[in-house]
Amino acid sequence: MHAVLDNRPTVAATPAGRLNLSDPQVRLRLTPSAIDGMIRLADLWELNTEETCLLLGDMSERSWFRLKKQESLRPDRALRLSQDMLTRISLLVGIFKGLRLLLSEALADEWIHLPNRGPLFAGRTPLQVAIERGIPGLLEIRTHIDALRGGL
């Protein structure tokens, strides 16, 4: 049961203070911001529809276009992104933020498309690694960026 403050449900957290993404109400509350963030990120990184859908866990193009138009966010349709999709978007936004703190804005936005000789990438682009490896790849890239920033 969730307390109501200003007519909005509070976001449930685990004992460690992390959001509980298995809670449907948490996912309902986070979905609009997550969709908005992913739309902006896809635009800034100049991701095509196929790349965006693959990063989101092989989402259909039709579903992505519906999300972009936010047709699914009408009040009569309570859209809840899955725990998997919210995790993916969270990792992507974390990568974006880390890159923006580490590099110039232009390079940060281009980095995802640049071949990288580092051991994690082996000549592939970070985008290729993220698509090929899914959530584990996104987590490795996020950890890599945080380590470069001195966060680990």
PyMOL commands that set and color helices and strands:
alter all, ss='L'
color gray80, all
select helices_A, chain A and resi 24-44+49-55+61-69+71-73+83-102+105-113+126-148
alter helices_A, ss='H'
color red, helices_A
select strands_A, chain A and resi 4-5+8-9
alter strands_A, ss='S'
color yellow, strands_A
deselect
rebuild
show_as cartoon
